[in-house]
Amino acid sequence: MVDPAHKGKTFDPITYTFDRNKRDEFLIAIGESSPAYLQEGAPLPPTIITVVSFWGGEGLESALQQIGVDIWSVLHAEQEYEFHEPFYVGDTITGRTHVADIYERKGRSGELTFVIFETAFANQHGSPVVTGRSTIVVRGG
């Protein structure tokens, strides 16, 4: 069981500055061939925000460990994004994550704990660009 006292817990921010090379690497990885993303001043593909936690430092895996969850007992059940404004090559994005909710449900295989992480991403000017919500299911409560 995940201790419900972790609800509201915040984690160290993660920061990443997007450059052209990482943009191009991402476009290749997702099979995107539209020249629109390559034009000078064009916004980055919105889903590139997903990689900030991989390229920018400790991400969800670290957060799970910090609240006592064995990462081998989890399922990443859902991911959603709310996009507030575009971001661009050269922008430095900082994500601040907290535990938004923890609740339990009974499944066919036993107790399941749902942990909702919410990350607010802002650019170097402090303007919100994306809010991400990750739903993690922990088997065995």
C-alpha positions, 0 to 999 in steps of 0.5 A, spaced: 500 500 500 502 507 498 501 511 504 496 516 503 500 521 507 504 522 500 498 526 497 501 533 496 508 531 496 512 535 491 519 533 488 525 536 485 524 540 479 526 537 472 529 542 467 531 541 460 533 546 454 530 544 447 535 544 442 535 543 434 538 536 435 534 533 440 528 536 436 530 532 430 532 526 434 524 526 437 521 527 430 525 521 427 523 517 433 516 518 432 516 518 424 514 525 423 516 528 417 512 534 416 517 540 414 513 545 418 516 543 425 523 544 421 521 552 420 525 557 423 521 559 429 516 553 429 513 551 435 516 544 437 511 538 437 507 538 443 508 531 445 516 532 446 514 534 453 514 527 455 521 526 454 523 532 459 523 527 465 528 523 461 533 528 458 532 533 464 533 529 470 530 524 475 523 523 473 517 518 474 521 512 476 525 517 482 518 519 484 515 512 485 521 510 489 521 516 493 514 514 496 516 507 497 513 504 490 517 498 487 517 500 480 516 492 478 509 492 481 507 498 477 503 499 470 503 506 467 495 506 466 494 513 463 497 519 461 494 526 459 496 533 457 493 540 457 497 544 453 497 552 455 501 555 450 507 553 444 514 552 446 520 553 442 527 551 440 531 554 445 526 554 451 528 552 457 522 548 460 522 546 468 517 541 470 514 541 477 511 534 480 507 533 485 502 527 488 495 529 486 491 523 489 492 516 491 486 512 492 485 504 492 480 499 488 479 492 488 481 488 482 480 481 479 487 480 482 487 483 488 488 490 491 490 496 486 493 503 488 492 508 484 497 514 484 496 520 480 502 525 479 501 532 476 507 536 473 506 543 471 511 545 466 513 552 465 518 556 460 524 560 462 519 566 463 515 562 468 509 562 463 505 555 463 506 551 457 503 544 459 500 540 465 501 533 465 497 528 469 500 520 469 496 515 473 500 509 475 497 503 478 500 499 483 499 492 484 498 489 491 496 495 494 
